[in-house]
Amino acid sequence: MAEYNRVSECVGLITLRNPPVNALSVSQGIVHTMQRALSDPNVKSVVICGQNGIFCGGADIKEFGSNMTGPTLIQMIHAIESANKPVVAAIEGSALGGGLELALGCHYRIAHSKSRLGLPEVSLGLLPAAGGSQRLPRLIGVPAALNLITTGRHVTAAEALQLGIVDQVTDHNTVDAAVKFALSVAGRSLDPRRISTHPCPQQPDLDALFEEVMQKVRQSARGAIAPIACVQAVRAAATLPYAQGIERERELMATLFTSGQARALQYCFFAERAVGRWRMPSGARWDTSKPRPVQKAAVIGLGTMGRGITVALAQTGLSVIAVETQEKQLMEAKQAISGMLERGAKRRGVAPALDRVIYSQNIQAVADVDLVIEAVFEDIALKTKVFQQLSAACKPGTLLCTNTSALDVDQLASETPNPELVVGMHFFAPAHVMKLLEVVYGPRSSPQAVATAMQLGKKMGKASVAVGNCRGFVGNRMLKPYIEEAFFLLEEGATPELVDQALEEFGFPMGVFRMSDLSGLDVGWRVRKGDGLVEPGTASGRSARIRQGRRYSPLGDLLCEEGRFGQKTGRGWYQYDKPGSRVARSDPWLHSFLGAYRAQHGLVARRIDHQEVLERCLYALINEGFHILDDGIAAGPEDIDVIYVSGYGWPRHCGGPMFYANMVGLAKVLERLEHYQQLHPEVPHLQPSSLLRRLVASGSPPIHKWEEAIKKLHSQL
Ligand SMILES: CCCCCCC/C=C/C(=O)SCCNC(=O)CCNC(=O)[C@H](O)C(C)(C)COP(=O)(O)OP(=O)(O)OC[C@H]1O[C@@H](n2cnc3c(N)ncnc32)[C@H](O)[C@@H]1OP(=O)(O)O
């Protein structure tokens, strides 16, 4: 709702009240309140503000599924702009989306210096369709408007002032400043202040500009349609009268609004917030578990991961003891960490946090820290030894976290006297850049330990997801069948180029083989060796491809035997100009190697299309996701989807693997898995999960009802 008061005798003050972010709702009554202010004969000017220090977080996203509020909002903003009394927006906190569009309808905008403004609709699969795509280019020019609208980035008040979005920035009480301002402009002509009545500022060579921007946007959009619609809407602002531009904005919005992409992106918005409300199978939850304060942390092992984690912790404002027992490695790490901190600080325009990090060769230096993150080499014996040393060296109650991508967190916990203080913190490289953090709890991890790790992850700006302990946790466990299917497709006739193209057209930034070349083929080779799967040499025939009772492709192992570890050796699934180079080129050697391999194993290459690549790779991955839900390793589909979108390059506009399965239809996913399983009976990961079968049998409930359905299905077992 919106509240109306009169202040300073003749200023009408409208306060938006819709906690927590004053989102604009159909039922808000702001139109009526606005009419009251404008028709009040004692009122000479009007100020609009939001309660609790936030102007407005935009249109209410929760209402998008049901009712389109567009026309009401557009008409209301139009009524404000047409008013014959000056209307001033007093912007505190955030003015985003429909909130900024409302402010653009006002005649003046005053912002607090700490406020942030933006049109982030594109990140929800939409465009600023309450006139924003037409007003902003008229106000600040086409290039700057294109940048803001197609990226959705938020700008500071200072940048907004520089761009001309706001008229004044204040460090003091914004509403008081706006009221004073409103009094000072009462009676002035409003024509120059009605943005929609002006053309966009002149721009030379408009066609070339739009062509260039469209090309860039298409490239970075990776299949997302909203950024393209945003360019088209701004083009309408630059080339058409306002009324026609608004009509074009409406048409484009209608297409986006009903697209699956908008639904997927809005699902991601809420999923990212939902994962913060974690819960464990024991019943422990985010709202009943109090995190311990963490001021001082330690990182053990300063390889690539340890360095990134140290930087991330220091940038969060923590004091960090960085421990590396090898002197040479410690010196190199110190230089690298300082460099990363300096570059990060320069980018953010702050002082580098160099003095927050203390380096040591001695593990005893951790004696008074609140939390330790162990990041030594991925070897269970080594990690166990480090955990035993840490248990002896740390003060009582220190939380012990292991950065591991696959090792058994529970096994490590059992080696310490206080297993309840142990959790996994699975960072992704580079740890100071990548958004994702899997917080892994074992059966004995205390809710307080999980709460502390989750809170630290949030402070570090990570998308933190609490997951149960199992081989590969959530992300890497689901990746395994995806990679295996890609190998099998090569055996059957595909090429790395074909598989990668299909996955990149789907929206992944890199296909599975280009990604494998980047991360190093030797990583998976080491794991497979550890699992006893690698048999050196070139045994031939079908039996050579059945290991531990299931289909196995030794292709990756054979490449490693040739010293082809990917980018770092200049050869992998592709060839590179030199070791370390990043531009992947097709490699004739690889194609003849695949031909010889197929001949040796009696395999006849067949034509494989993109649809088969997508179905086999993605449905195998999704199927593992259903196993994970059934096992209770992830509490809900949102956890899996946030992990895949923020850490594994799953295209956000497809909502994550579980949302995608929901969009495609569970029955269809089941039918295709059954189809491929019949063709490849020796591949267990194509065997549909029993949860998927049971969900289909229970009528394929929509994704927001899965958790409830799973609980019900489990109670029937
Ligand atoms: C043709 C029909 C359409 C007509 C309108 C067309 C044009 C307008 C479109 C829009 O305005 S779309 C919305 C654009 N706005 C945004 O994208 C902003 C989204 N919100 C944020 O970025 C942040 O929430 C914030 C405002 C910067 C605040 O951040 P903070 O970290 O303080 O809090 P959060 O945890 O993010 O949010 C708190 C709480 O509020 C919910 N919420 C936030 N924004 C909205 C919203 N616009 N609508 C509904 N709900 C919103 C958020 O989900 C959190 O609640 P829980 O999920 O935790 O319950």
The ligand as an SDF file (V2000), in Angstrom:
LIG
                    3D

 59 61  0  0  0  0  0  0  0  0999 V2000
    3.6690   -6.1880  -18.1690 C   0  0  0  0  0  0  0  0  0  0  0  0
    3.7100   -6.5270  -16.7300 C   0  0  0  0  0  0  0  0  0  0  0  0
    4.9450   -6.1090  -16.0370 C   0  0  0  0  0  0  0  0  0  0  0  0
    4.8850   -4.7140  -15.5640 C   0  0  0  0  0  0  0  0  0  0  0  0
    6.1550   -4.2370  -14.9990 C   0  0  0  0  0  0  0  0  0  0  0  0
    7.2040   -4.1590  -16.0100 C   0  0  0  0  0  0  0  0  0  0  0  0
    8.4120   -3.4650  -15.6120 C   0  0  0  0  0  0  0  0  0  0  0  0
    8.9270   -3.7500  -14.2910 C   0  0  0  0  0  0  0  0  0  0  0  0
    9.5520   -4.8880  -14.0240 C   0  0  0  0  0  0  0  0  0  0  0  0
   10.2130   -5.0440  -12.7260 C   0  0  0  0  0  0  0  0  0  0  0  0
   10.3160   -4.1590  -11.9190 O   0  0  0  0  0  0  0  0  0  0  0  0
   10.8760   -6.5670  -12.4270 S   0  0  0  0  0  0  0  0  0  0  0  0
   11.6690   -6.3730  -10.8740 C   0  0  0  0  0  0  0  0  0  0  0  0
   12.9340   -5.6120  -11.0060 C   0  0  0  0  0  0  0  0  0  0  0  0
   13.5930   -5.5630   -9.7510 N   0  0  0  0  0  0  0  0  0  0  0  0
   14.5990   -6.3650   -9.4270 C   0  0  0  0  0  0  0  0  0  0  0  0
   15.0340   -7.1790  -10.1840 O   0  0  0  0  0  0  0  0  0  0  0  0
   15.1530   -6.2150   -8.0360 C   0  0  0  0  0  0  0  0  0  0  0  0
   15.1500   -7.5280   -7.3370 C   0  0  0  0  0  0  0  0  0  0  0  0
   15.5680   -7.4030   -5.9700 N   0  0  0  0  0  0  0  0  0  0  0  0
   16.8520   -7.1960   -5.6090 C   0  0  0  0  0  0  0  0  0  0  0  0
   17.7390   -7.0300   -6.3880 O   0  0  0  0  0  0  0  0  0  0  0  0
   17.1300   -7.2300   -4.1410 C   0  0  0  0  0  0  0  0  0  0  0  0
   16.1220   -7.9670   -3.5230 O   0  0  0  0  0  0  0  0  0  0  0  0
   17.2260   -5.8300   -3.4860 C   0  0  0  0  0  0  0  0  0  0  0  0
   15.9920   -5.0000   -3.7730 C   0  0  0  0  0  0  0  0  0  0  0  0
   18.4840   -5.1070   -3.9720 C   0  0  0  0  0  0  0  0  0  0  0  0
   17.3390   -6.0340   -1.9330 C   0  0  0  0  0  0  0  0  0  0  0  0
   18.4220   -6.8980   -1.6770 O   0  0  0  0  0  0  0  0  0  0  0  0
   18.6200   -7.5520   -0.2240 P   0  0  0  0  0  0  0  0  0  0  0  0
   19.8550   -8.3650   -0.2930 O   0  0  0  0  0  0  0  0  0  0  0  0
   18.5130   -6.5060    0.7960 O   0  0  0  0  0  0  0  0  0  0  0  0
   17.3740   -8.4970    0.0190 O   0  0  0  0  0  0  0  0  0  0  0  0
   16.9250   -9.8150   -0.7530 P   0  0  0  0  0  0  0  0  0  0  0  0
   17.2270  -10.9870    0.1110 O   0  0  0  0  0  0  0  0  0  0  0  0
   17.4240   -9.8490   -2.1330 O   0  0  0  0  0  0  0  0  0  0  0  0
   15.3410   -9.6150   -0.8180 O   0  0  0  0  0  0  0  0  0  0  0  0
   14.5430   -9.5670    0.3610 C   0  0  0  0  0  0  0  0  0  0  0  0
   13.2260  -10.2270    0.0740 C   0  0  0  0  0  0  0  0  0  0  0  0
   12.5180   -9.4210   -0.8730 O   0  0  0  0  0  0  0  0  0  0  0  0
   12.1090  -10.1970   -1.9850 C   0  0  0  0  0  0  0  0  0  0  0  0
   12.1300   -9.3400   -3.1810 N   0  0  0  0  0  0  0  0  0  0  0  0
   13.1050   -8.5350   -3.5840 C   0  0  0  0  0  0  0  0  0  0  0  0
   12.7480   -7.8680   -4.6960 N   0  0  0  0  0  0  0  0  0  0  0  0
   11.4930   -8.2690   -4.9860 C   0  0  0  0  0  0  0  0  0  0  0  0
   10.5800   -7.9350   -6.0220 C   0  0  0  0  0  0  0  0  0  0  0  0
   10.8610   -7.0340   -6.9720 N   0  0  0  0  0  0  0  0  0  0  0  0
    9.3820   -8.5470   -6.0230 N   0  0  0  0  0  0  0  0  0  0  0  0
    9.0520   -9.4440   -5.0500 C   0  0  0  0  0  0  0  0  0  0  0  0
    9.8960   -9.8120   -4.0420 N   0  0  0  0  0  0  0  0  0  0  0  0
   11.0890   -9.2060   -4.0170 C   0  0  0  0  0  0  0  0  0  0  0  0
   13.1580  -11.3110   -2.0700 C   0  0  0  0  0  0  0  0  0  0  0  0
   12.6500  -12.4050   -2.7680 O   0  0  0  0  0  0  0  0  0  0  0  0
   13.3960  -11.5990   -0.5820 C   0  0  0  0  0  0  0  0  0  0  0  0
   12.3460  -12.3980   -0.1080 O   0  0  0  0  0  0  0  0  0  0  0  0
   12.5410  -13.9700    0.0810 P   0  0  0  0  0  0  0  0  0  0  0  0
   12.6670  -14.5740   -1.2810 O   0  0  0  0  0  0  0  0  0  0  0  0
   13.7990  -14.1540    0.8730 O   0  0  0  0  0  0  0  0  0  0  0  0
   11.3070  -14.3990    0.7600 O   0  0  0  0  0  0  0  0  0  0  0  0
  1  2  1  0
  2  3  1  0
  3  4  1  0
  4  5  1  0
  5  6  1  0
  6  7  1  0
  7  8  1  0
  8  9  2  0
  9 10  1  0
 10 11  2  0
 10 12  1  0
 12 13  1  0
 13 14  1  0
 14 15  1  0
 15 16  1  0
 16 17  2  0
 16 18  1  0
 18 19  1  0
 19 20  1  0
 20 21  1  0
 21 22  2  0
 21 23  1  0
 23 24  1  0
 23 25  1  0
 25 26  1  0
 25 27  1  0
 25 28  1  0
 28 29  1  0
 29 30  1  0
 30 31  2  0
 30 32  1  0
 30 33  1  0
 33 34  1  0
 34 35  2  0
 34 36  1  0
 34 37  1  0
 37 38  1  0
 38 39  1  0
 39 40  1  0
 39 54  1  0
 40 41  1  0
 41 42  1  0
 41 52  1  0
 42 43  1  0
 42 51  1  0
 43 44  2  0
 44 45  1  0
 45 46  1  0
 45 51  2  0
 46 47  1  0
 46 48  2  0
 48 49  1  0
 49 50  2  0
 50 51  1  0
 52 53  1  0
 52 54  1  0
 54 55  1  0
 55 56  1  0
 56 57  2  0
 56 58  1  0
 56 59  1  0
M  END
$$$$
